[in-house]
Amino acid sequence: MIGVLGGLGSAATVDFLANVVECTPATCDQDHLPMTVLFVPQTPDRSAHVMHAGQDPWPMLRWGIQSLLAQHVGVIAVACNNAHHWHAAMSQLSPVPILHIAQACVKRIVAEPGARVALFGTRGTLQSGFYQAHLTQAHWRIALPTPSMQTDIDACITQVKAGQIEHARQTMQGLLDRVPALGANVVILGCTELPIAARGCHAPGLTWVDSNRCLAQEVVSHALAHGWSRRPGPLRP
């Protein structure tokens, strides 16, 4: 059974779950994959803490992982990019795999070898550096947002969290229009709110990598490889 640590934020978790359903090759209810979802929106802000402000989210993240393990899950997906700052610590708690969202995104980049990839995310995600590490290991060049672009990325994330989707889409369109100036034709939407904002945007010649979609594809592949579709009886790893 798949375990999902969610609520970080709320709309992003719903979007991740929709992606899991869409990525599953199912023709009826019974073809879909068993999941248990722990929805904990009260977890303190991950980005703020990485940037040395705000309450530490680690106790809630630790509790979330332990709670999912108590449900006998066989793999865990954390539907929040910035929470992967604690991926190593979470993995130390878990006898089952905790999939890494950056690894899932980087392995699905389609571009010319050595291309420059723009990275959008919270300030905490960029400060943490785990995307940069995975991109460098895969031999991609990295383009980070300008200060003014980062301000707009922050606003876009806030707008999605506040349910202001049309405003977020307009903000995202402006951001996507500015990516070519960074010398990139690929952009990773490395915050789970950003793919929601990008829907309906138009950016000819630009490919964006949806972190919700990539993590969903990774968890579906893992679950199908372990035969968790149409399995009768107790759902144990």
N, C-alpha and C positions, 0 to 999 in steps of 0.2 A: 504494500500500500504506500502511496505517495503521501508525505507529510509536507504541508505548506505553512510556513511562518509568514503571516500577512498582517494587514492593517497598517503597513508602513510606507505609503499611505493606503487609504481605503479604496479609492477609485482605481488605483494602480493594481491592487490585489484582484479586484473584480476583472480588470482587463487581463491580468495574467491567467486567471482561471478560464476566461473565455478563449484565450490562446491555447491552453491545454486541450480544451474540447475541440477546437478547430483543427489542431495538429494531430488529433487521434484519428486513425483510419477506422471509423465506426459506421455501421449501417443501422444500428439499433442501440437501445439503452445498454444492453448487456455487453456490447463491444467497448464501452468506455471504461476508463481506468478508475479504480477506487482511490479516493483521496480523503484525508482528514485535514481540515484547515483551521489553524489557530489564528484568530483575528484579534490583534492586540494594538489598537490605535493609540493607547495611552503610553506606549514606549517613548521615552524621551527622544528629542530630535538628535539624530545620528550626526548630521553634518555640523550642527552647532558644537557638539562635544569634540569632534575631531579638530575643530577650529578653536578649541580651548575656551568654550563658553557653553553654559547650560549643564543640565544634569546628565550623569553617566547612564547611557542606555544598556550597558552590559548586564546588569542584574536581570533586567526584563528579557533580554535576548537569551541569556543563559536559562532562565525559567522556561522560555518558549521552546527551546531545543529539548530540554528535559521533559516537558509536557508532551511533545510530539513523540519522543522515544517511548514514553509510557503507553502510547497507543499502538506500539509495535509497528511503526512505519519502517519501510525498507530503504527509503531515500528521502532526503529533505531538500526542498527548494525554499530559499529565503527571497521573498518578492520585494526586495529593496536593494538597490545598488550599494548605497552607502553602508548598509549593515555588513557588507563584505569586508570592511575594514577589520572586522572581528572574525573573519572566516577561519583563520588558524585556531583561534581560541574556541570557536564553536566546534570545529572539527575534533579538537582534543576531547571534547565531551561525548562525542558520538561514535558508536561502533558501526554506524551505517554512513554511506557517503553524503556529504553536504555539497551539492553542486555549486560551482563557482560561476557567477553570472558574467564576469569579465572573460573568463576562459570560453564560455559558451558563445559570447559575442565575437571574440577575436577569431575563433575557428571558422566562423561563418562569413567573414569578410571576403568579398569577391572583387578583386581589383588587380591591376598590374603589379608584379613583384616590386616591392620597395616603394609603393605608392604612399603618399601622405594621407593620413586619416585624421580627420578632425574629431575631437572628443568633447561632447557636451555632458555636463553633470553638475552636481552641487559643488560648492566650494570644498566641502569636506571630502567628497569623492576624489576630486582633483588633487587635494592636499595629501590624501592617503597614498596615492600613487600606484594602486594595484592595477589599474587599467594600463598605465604607462609601462609597468613591468611586463604585462602580458603582450602588449603591442611590440615592445622592443624585442622580446624573446622570439616573436613571430616575424621579425625583420620588417615591420611597418614603421614608417616615419610618422611623427606625431605633430599635429597642429592643435594648439590650445587656443581657446577663445581669447579675444582681446578683452581688456577690462570692461569696455562698454557692452560687449556681447555677453560677458558673464553676468552683468547687471540684468540684462534682458532674460537670460536663462533663469536666473533666480526668480524674476517676476513671473515667467511662464510656469514654473513649478508651483509657485504660490497660487497662481490663478487656477490651475487644475485642482489643487487641494481645496480651494474655495468654491469649486463647482462652476467657475467662470470659463467654460470651455471655449466659447466663441472668442473671448478676449485672448485666451491662451493660444488659440489657433492663429490669430492675427500676429501675436508676438512671435510665434514659431515661424510663420512665413517670413517675417523680417529677418530672423536669424538664418534661415536656410538660404535666403537670397544673398547673405554675406559670406557664406562658407567658401565660395570660389576665391574670394580675396585672401583666404588663408592658404591657398595653393592646394586645396584638397577637393576631391570629388566623391569622397566617402565621409559620412559623419556617423559616429556612434551616439545614439540617444541613450546615454549612460545614466539616466535617472528614470525610474519606472513611470513617472508622470509625463515625461516628454513624448513618448509614442502616442499618448492620448491626444496631446496638442497637435501632433504632426498629421493626424488623419484629416484629409481634405486639403492639405497643403500641396502646392505644385512647385517642383524644383527640377526642371529638365536637366538631364546630365548629372544629377546628384543622386547618389545611393545612400539611403540611411539605414542603419542597423538598429533594429528595434530590440532593446534589451529584454522586454517582456516576452516577445516572440522567441528570441533565441533561448532563453531559459526554459520556456515551455517546450520547445523542440528537444532540448537536452533531457528534460525529465520524462517526456513521452518516450524517447528512444530508450532510456534506461528501463522504464517500466515494461515496455513491449519486449525488450530483450530478456527480461526476467519472467515473462509469461503472466503478467498480472491482469490481462484482459480475459474475461470469461472464466476466471478461476473460481471453482466452487469451494465451499467450506470456509474455515477461519482464514482471515486475511492477515497472514504473518509473513515476515521476510524469509 
